[in-house]
Amino acid sequence: MFSHLPTPTLDTIISLSAAYKKDTRANKVDLGIGVYKNSDGVTPIMRAVQQAQDIVVASQTTKAYVGIAGCEEFNQSMVDLVLKGTSAYERVATIQTPGASGGLRMFADLIHFAQPDTTVWLTNPSYVNHAPIMEAAGLRVKYYAYFNPVTKTVDTEAMLRDLAQAGPNDVVLLHGCCHNPTGADMSLDAWQSVTELAQANGFMPFVDAAYLGFGDSYEQDAAGLRFMADNVDEMMLTVSCSKNFGLYRERTGAAMVIGKNVTEAGNAKGKLQNLARASYTMPPDHGAALVKTVLQDDKLTAIWQQELVEMQQRLLSLRQTLCRELRNTYNTAQFDFIEQHKGMFTVLGLSPQQMTRLREEFAIYGVTDGRINVAGLTESDIPYVAESIMKVC
């Protein structure tokens, strides 16, 4: 049965992480996989999550099945967090998923069931897993202009020109904030313009929100998707708790479907549950139990919000420090754009050959497309990383 299978292509980022772990050089720096690290180079358990974990362990009396839709208290807590105050709040239905990636796959399968000839439009470039997930579900993928590699900003005019071609048989996938891989985010005006196009042309917006709170603030980061949710009839939204709750390995996410009315949203949720049953039956509970506990307790919510601000501010400081090191030590403004980008990632604009040199000669691991994870830096890494970047330029 398996003898004819081809040698698999390794995942770019996962294989990069594996190579980093095998590297014995003392000066190695991992800027590949997207995880947040503190000043000691550790991905910590957040204080609010640790306290919630103590509560869950002390109070949980069973490990029985929760249900196909996951923890409904978690689902409602996530809707409250993301959509409260919008018109979508009364016409949204939610299931818990194994991370946001699980939500992406469930929605891809739902799209294929509801409208098999759908084309899903992705930003150019986009998260490395977007296209494989959509294509695995049998959907066509098309790319729309997004990132200008010269200015290192969003090319809003080109983006709107491309999206004007999308129509009722199309889904447009947008990054909620902190664009992966570029770090270049749409302005609120751009969100409003895309919303107007969706209203006029009839395409379905699909927002992947993996980094809320890592850009400017949770409220600012969510402003664009909330405006859209408030002004379109239908929309899909995946939300991750991996980054802003630090629950990477717990695989905790939510898939929210906004319908024209509560009945249609409920019908979509029912189909999502059927699809989940045929895939993984039910999502893991522990991460959802922790998030629910944090968000249902005012004291823990306040602690979590403060921790999220601390992480966001540290990311901003890392960007500023790296830019200052490059600017002052090497008298170059070539990389000033790093300070303007949002969240964990930045595309440096280096070639695959230059990124390979960074890895092979200097033990600095970044993705060959030029993406680095700023959140993987420690303050002590910055002079060496800046020096190495300049040596390969």
C-alpha positions in Angstrom: 0.0 0.0 0.0 2.7 2.5 1.0 5.5 1.5 -1.4 4.5 4.0 -4.1 4.3 7.0 -1.8 6.8 9.8 -2.5 9.3 11.1 0.0 7.4 13.7 1.9 8.3 17.4 1.8 9.3 18.6 5.2 7.5 21.5 6.8 9.8 24.5 6.4 9.3 26.0 9.9 9.1 22.7 11.9 12.2 21.3 10.2 14.0 24.6 10.9 13.1 24.2 14.6 14.4 20.6 14.6 17.7 21.7 13.0 18.1 24.4 15.6 17.7 21.9 18.5 20.5 19.8 17.0 22.8 22.7 16.5 25.5 22.6 19.2 26.9 26.1 18.7 26.7 28.2 21.9 25.7 31.4 20.0 22.7 30.0 18.2 19.5 32.1 18.0 16.1 30.7 17.1 14.1 33.3 15.1 12.2 30.7 13.2 9.2 29.2 14.9 6.6 31.7 16.2 6.7 31.5 20.0 7.2 34.3 22.5 10.2 34.2 24.7 11.1 36.3 27.7 14.4 38.0 28.5 15.8 34.6 29.7 14.9 32.9 26.4 12.0 31.0 28.0 8.4 30.7 26.8 6.8 31.1 30.2 3.5 30.0 31.6 1.5 33.2 32.1 0.7 34.1 35.8 -3.0 34.2 35.1 -2.9 30.8 33.4 -0.9 29.3 36.2 -3.4 30.4 38.8 -6.2 29.2 36.6 -4.5 25.8 36.3 -4.4 25.5 40.1 -8.1 26.3 40.2 -8.9 23.7 37.5 -6.8 21.0 39.1 -8.4 21.6 42.5 -12.0 21.7 41.3 -12.2 19.3 38.3 -13.8 16.1 39.3 -14.0 14.2 36.0 -12.2 13.7 32.6 -15.4 12.6 30.9 -16.2 13.8 27.3 -17.2 17.5 27.1 -18.9 17.5 23.7 -18.3 17.9 20.0 -18.5 21.7 20.1 -16.0 21.7 23.1 -16.6 23.7 26.2 -19.6 26.0 25.6 -18.5 28.3 28.5 -15.2 28.8 26.7 -17.0 29.4 23.4 -19.2 32.1 25.0 -16.2 33.6 26.8 -14.4 34.0 23.5 -17.4 35.5 21.8 -17.7 38.0 24.7 -14.0 38.8 24.4 -13.9 39.3 20.6 -17.4 40.4 19.5 -19.3 41.9 22.4 -20.7 45.3 21.3 -21.0 44.5 17.7 -24.2 43.5 15.8 -22.6 40.1 15.1 -22.8 39.3 18.8 -26.4 38.2 18.5 -26.0 36.2 15.3 -22.7 34.2 15.9 -22.3 30.5 16.7 -19.0 29.1 17.9 -17.2 25.8 18.3 -14.0 25.1 20.2 -11.3 23.8 17.9 -7.8 22.3 18.2 -6.0 25.6 17.8 -6.9 28.1 15.2 -5.4 25.8 12.6 -8.1 23.3 13.5 -10.7 26.1 13.0 -9.2 26.9 9.6 -9.6 23.3 8.5 -13.2 23.0 9.8 -14.1 26.2 8.0 -12.4 25.0 4.8 -14.5 21.8 4.9 -17.6 23.8 5.6 -16.9 26.1 2.6 -16.4 23.0 0.4 -19.7 21.4 1.6 -21.7 24.6 1.2 -20.2 25.8 -2.1 -17.6 23.4 -3.6 -16.6 25.8 -6.4 -15.4 28.5 -4.0 -12.0 30.2 -4.5 -10.3 31.3 -1.3 -8.2 34.5 -1.8 -5.0 34.7 0.4 -2.6 37.6 1.0 0.6 37.5 -1.0 2.5 36.3 1.0 0.4 34.5 3.7 0.8 32.2 6.6 2.5 29.1 5.4 -0.3 26.8 6.4 -3.2 28.7 4.8 -2.9 27.4 1.3 -2.3 23.7 2.2 -5.3 23.7 4.5 -7.6 25.2 1.9 -6.3 23.0 -0.9 -6.5 19.8 1.3 -10.2 20.6 1.6 -10.6 20.7 -2.2 -10.8 24.5 -2.5 -9.1 26.7 -5.1 -6.6 29.2 -3.9 -5.8 32.6 -5.4 -3.6 35.4 -4.1 -4.2 39.1 -3.8 -1.6 41.8 -3.6 -0.8 42.8 0.0 2.8 43.4 0.9 5.1 45.8 -1.0 8.6 44.4 -0.7 10.2 47.7 -1.4 8.4 49.9 1.1 7.8 46.9 3.5 4.2 48.2 4.0 0.7 47.1 2.9 0.0 48.1 -0.7 -3.6 49.1 0.0 -4.3 50.3 -3.5 -3.1 47.1 -5.2 -4.9 45.0 -2.6 -8.3 46.8 -3.2 -7.7 46.5 -7.0 -7.3 42.7 -6.7 -10.1 42.2 -4.3 -12.5 44.2 -6.5 -12.4 41.0 -8.7 -13.7 38.8 -5.9 -17.4 37.9 -6.1 -20.2 35.7 -4.6 -18.2 32.5 -5.2 -15.2 33.7 -3.4 -13.9 33.8 0.2 -11.3 36.4 1.2 -9.1 35.4 4.0 -7.7 38.3 6.1 -5.2 38.4 8.9 -6.9 39.9 12.0 -3.7 41.7 13.0 0.1 41.2 13.2 0.3 39.8 9.7 2.2 36.5 9.3 4.8 36.6 7.9 5.4 40.3 7.1 4.3 42.1 10.3 2.7 44.8 8.0 -0.9 45.5 9.1 -3.9 47.0 7.3 -5.1 50.4 8.5 -8.6 50.8 9.9 -9.4 52.7 6.7 -8.3 49.7 4.7 -10.6 47.4 6.8 -13.5 49.7 6.0 -12.7 49.6 2.3 -12.5 45.8 2.2 -15.8 45.7 4.1 -17.4 48.0 1.5 -16.2 45.7 -1.2 -17.6 42.6 0.5 -21.0 44.4 0.8 -20.9 45.4 -2.9 -19.5 42.3 -4.5 -20.8 39.6 -2.2 -17.7 37.8 -1.2 -17.4 36.2 2.2 -14.8 37.6 4.6 -12.8 35.0 6.6 -10.6 36.5 9.4 -7.8 34.5 11.0 -7.0 36.2 14.3 -4.0 34.5 15.9 -2.2 37.4 17.6 -4.8 39.7 19.1 -3.1 41.9 21.7 0.4 41.5 20.3 0.2 44.5 18.0 -0.9 47.8 19.6 -3.5 46.6 22.2 -6.2 44.0 22.2 -8.9 46.6 21.5 -6.9 48.3 18.7 -5.9 45.0 17.2 -9.6 43.8 17.1 -11.0 47.1 15.8 -10.8 46.2 12.1 -12.4 42.7 12.4 -15.1 44.2 14.7 -15.9 46.8 12.2 -16.2 44.2 9.5 -18.3 41.9 11.7 -20.6 44.8 12.5 -21.2 45.6 8.8 -21.4 42.3 6.8 -24.2 39.7 6.7 -21.9 36.7 6.9 -18.4 36.1 8.1 -16.1 33.4 9.4 -13.5 34.0 12.2 -10.9 31.8 13.7 -9.3 32.8 17.0 -6.2 31.4 18.7 -5.2 31.3 22.3 -1.7 30.0 21.6 0.0 33.4 21.7 -2.0 35.7 23.9 -2.6 33.1 26.5 0.7 31.3 26.0 -1.1 28.0 25.4 0.9 26.8 22.4 0.9 23.1 23.2 -2.7 23.0 24.5 -4.1 23.6 21.0 -6.9 25.9 22.1 -8.9 27.9 19.5 -12.4 28.8 18.4 -14.2 28.9 15.1 -17.0 31.6 15.0 -19.5 31.7 12.2 -21.5 34.9 11.8 -24.8 34.5 9.9 -27.5 36.7 8.6 -29.5 35.6 11.6 -29.2 33.3 14.5 -30.9 30.4 12.7 -28.5 30.4 9.8 -25.5 30.7 12.2 -26.9 27.7 14.2 -27.2 25.6 11.1 -23.6 26.3 10.2 -22.6 25.4 13.7 -24.4 22.1 13.4 -22.6 21.3 10.2 -19.3 22.2 11.8 -20.0 19.7 14.5 -20.7 17.0 12.0 -17.4 17.8 10.3 -15.6 17.8 13.6 -17.1 14.4 14.5 -15.8 12.9 11.3 -12.3 14.4 12.0 -11.3 14.5 15.7 -14.7 14.1 17.5 -14.0 16.7 20.2 -11.2 19.2 20.9 -8.8 18.9 23.9 -10.3 20.4 27.0 -7.5 21.6 29.3 -6.6 24.8 27.5 -10.2 25.8 27.1 -10.8 25.2 30.8 -7.9 27.5 31.6 -9.0 30.3 29.3 -12.6 30.0 30.5 -11.4 30.2 34.1 -9.3 33.3 33.4 -12.1 35.1 31.5 -14.8 34.3 34.1 -12.8 35.7 37.0 -12.3 39.5 37.1 -9.1 39.3 39.1 -7.5 36.7 36.7 -8.8 38.7 33.7 -7.0 41.8 35.0 -3.8 39.9 35.5 -4.0 38.4 32.0 -4.6 41.8 30.5 -1.6 43.3 32.2 0.6 40.4 31.2 -0.6 40.8 27.6 0.4 44.5 27.7 3.8 43.6 29.1 4.4 41.1 26.2 3.2 43.7 23.6 5.4 46.4 25.1 8.4 44.1 25.2 7.9 43.2 21.5 7.9 46.9 20.7 11.0 47.4 22.8 12.8 44.6 21.0 11.9 46.1 17.6 13.1 49.5 18.7 16.4 48.2 20.1 17.2 46.1 17.0 16.5 49.1 14.8 18.6 51.4 17.0 21.5 48.9 17.0 21.5 48.7 13.2 21.0 52.4 12.7 23.6 53.7 15.3 26.3 51.0 15.0 26.1 50.5 11.3 24.8 53.9 10.1 22.0 52.4 8.1 18.3 53.1 7.9 17.8 50.0 5.7 15.9 48.2 8.4 13.9 51.0 10.1 10.7 49.4 8.9 11.2 46.7 11.6 10.0 49.3 14.2 6.8 50.0 12.3 5.7 46.4 11.9 3.4 44.7 14.4 3.5 41.6 16.5 6.0 38.8 16.3 7.1 38.7 12.7 9.1 40.8 10.2 10.3 40.1 6.7 13.8 41.4 6.5 14.0 41.5 2.7 17.0 39.2 2.6 17.3 36.6 -0.1 17.1 32.8 0.6 20.9 32.7 0.1 21.4 35.4 2.7 19.1 33.7 5.2 21.0 30.4 4.6 24.3 32.2 5.4 22.7 33.6 8.6 22.0 30.0 9.7 25.1 28.2 8.4 27.7 30.8 9.3 26.2 32.6 12.3 23.7 30.1 13.8 20.8 32.5 13.4 17.7 30.6 12.3 15.1 32.4 10.3 12.8 31.2 7.5 14.3 31.3 4.0 11.7 33.8 2.8 13.3 36.3 5.1 10.9 36.1 8.0 12.2 36.4 11.5 10.4 36.0 14.8 11.2 39.2 16.7 9.7 37.6 19.8 12.4 34.9 19.7 15.1 37.5 20.5 16.5 38.2 23.9 17.9 41.6 24.6 21.5 40.2 24.8 21.1 38.6 21.3 20.5 41.9 19.6 24.1 43.2 19.0 25.2 39.8 17.6 22.1 39.4 15.4 22.5 43.0 14.1 26.2 42.3 13.3 25.3 39.1 11.5 22.6 40.7 9.4 25.0 43.3 8.3 27.7 40.7 7.4 25.3 38.9 5.0 24.0 42.1 3.4 
